Amino acid sequence: MHSLEDLRAGRLNGARQLRLCAGLGEFPREIFDLADTLEVLDLSGNQLSTLPDDLPRLHRLRILFCSGNPFRVLPEVLGRCPQLEMVGFKSCQIERVPAEALPPRLRWLILTDNQVEVLPAAIGRCTRLQKLMLAGNRLRSLPPELAACTRLELLRIAANQLTGLPGWLLRLPRLAWLAYAGNPFCAAVEQAAQGADRADPVPWHALALQQVLGEGASGVIHRAAWQDGARCRDVAVKLFKGAVTSDGLPLNEMAVCLGAGDHPNLIPVLGRIAGHPAEGHGLVMALIDARFRSLAGPPSFESCTRDVRPGYPVHPDAALRIARGIASVARHLHAQGINHGDLYAHNILHCGEGRAVLGDFGAASFHPPGDPGAAEALQRIEVRAFGCLLEELVERGADGPEGGPRTALASLQARCVDPDPGARPLFAELEQTLGRLGEGA
């Protein structure tokens, strides 16, 4: 965090990044002193409702965050910023998105948790768009012009007022990560899942929370001791936040977790918290061995839709076992009518020997009821995400010998990312193919 005092004193001259959160009601003109260097500007958490008309003077600006400010309209001046690629206006009060507000080089647009009812047709001109975050708005439809955004890979449209998924959306050539829960078209299946909840209640007073193991957009995971009758068990407890997240609604995530069933590559759900003093929601889950770690880091500003690789390799044989396990659990989820929506290496925990579990159901959605064609199309979209995972596993196993698992995974990966979604294999075939490869490894 920077200070307005340092900015005005010239102590930030030459800065490439600037973050100011000081209750600002107006855009500080001193920011223009950084015009020749500034690339990332974060003005989140202030009281801004407009941006200056000469904002394009920041001619190197690539990333702009203005989340948590009382904007009513996405500022039209954004469309005149020549290098602007990432725009974040989360949790403002935006009702209208003018066509003129869309920058020509836009790659990543975040409008989560606003009041947008209509997207302009001009979104179709943003042909570089890769990531579009629209959860928690009031959209009743998506503009068909969005079909021209053939580079779009990640789309979050959960918790809106959509009445269906348009056919053109399911045919986008690069779409891989899709979240749509909490819309009217899937309300019936979500309500049925909540009504069929058979999870054992775990009394809050029987849990003793310990250290935090992790925190995501939808909740916080604690290590805990569960006094289960005469037995004390070490468990993990996920306490859900109440607000809409970048992926959707936490309660939808909980419903999907409870509906996912049992699988060796899922973290077992042991029960649902009952009697929380603040009426909060949470799940009690099995505690994963401390040796397990994330397969990768989440995407960065630069990588946009690709995970950031950690510094350790994965042996090709272990990579093959990971791939088979994730294909198996993805096949299982789709058989339960669930689209994970966030099948990424950073949501996979592994022990280094090929044992892996898939987590983070924040973007998961139930298949639209009564539409087997859409269910298969959604699975083929997720297969593309699996193809991106295979690509990373192949790269991480670069020290392995040519031929064998490494070459086989590379060949399978190419099929999974075919630009024609209908040409991609389904997870049942992938699981079988990877099983045969494992037998020959």
C-alpha angles and dihedrals in degrees: 000000000000129000130235088228092059091047093052092045091056093243091129097054111140093023118151093194131041130182120183125176109165107127090274115187094180135036107261108241090210088076088077088067085074094052095118094054112019114113104153123044122180116186096159120148099029133111099256121142099168139031125218119267090234094058089121087073083084086078095171096049111130104160128040126179120187100157120154095027124123098250115154096185129034100248113257091214089075089074091062095054103107100206101030110131106155123047122181122186101154121166097006121125097256114163101164135043110195118208088235091061095069113097115225093235096046114152103158126031121183117191098148118157102014136116101257113151100174135030115210119249086236088079084084089069090062092089093162091060113130105159127037120179114191105145117141101028135111102255115152094182143001120243111254088224087074086077087077089066093089093165092062109126107161125040128175113190100148122137097027132114098262117151096201149339110271117234094237090059092058090052099052106131099225104028108127110149116051130167120183108149120135097044124123094250092065099033094103095055091044091052091047090052092051091047091051093052106140097169115138113250114241113203113236091224089060091063126082109193117217132174124346111256097186146332131217137172093279103040154331124269118212133184107238144176114235117202097210102183107293092347127081113209131191107229143158119248122201114199112196124222117229103225128086112268133205087270101042140268120347092219090059088053090053092050091052093047090054092046096048095084127203126322133153090240095052127080105249116246108221100183151321122265115250128190100022107177092231093040088251124161127236148150132230111220139178114275111246120225111268090236090072115098137172115281091224144350121265121264118286129215088266099045092043099181101014127086120246109243120232119226100260128085129228117227111243093241091051090047089054092052091048091050092050093049094050092046088051095050092044089052089050093050094049089049086057089051095255129134109199093206096194105058098162135142090244089062092053122088118202138175098219095256100078101274108126140169129201117226143166108072094183092119096038120125136182117246113261106267120254096011112104091169092059091045091056092045090052090051091053089051089054090047087064089056087051088052090056088051091051090051091055092046091052091050092047090052093054092127092062122098122277113258123024119067095349095057093040092053091049091053092048091047092059091057092050094056097044107146088230103074091201091062094059120101121245122242095258090060091044092052092050094046093048090047091056091047090052092053090055096044 
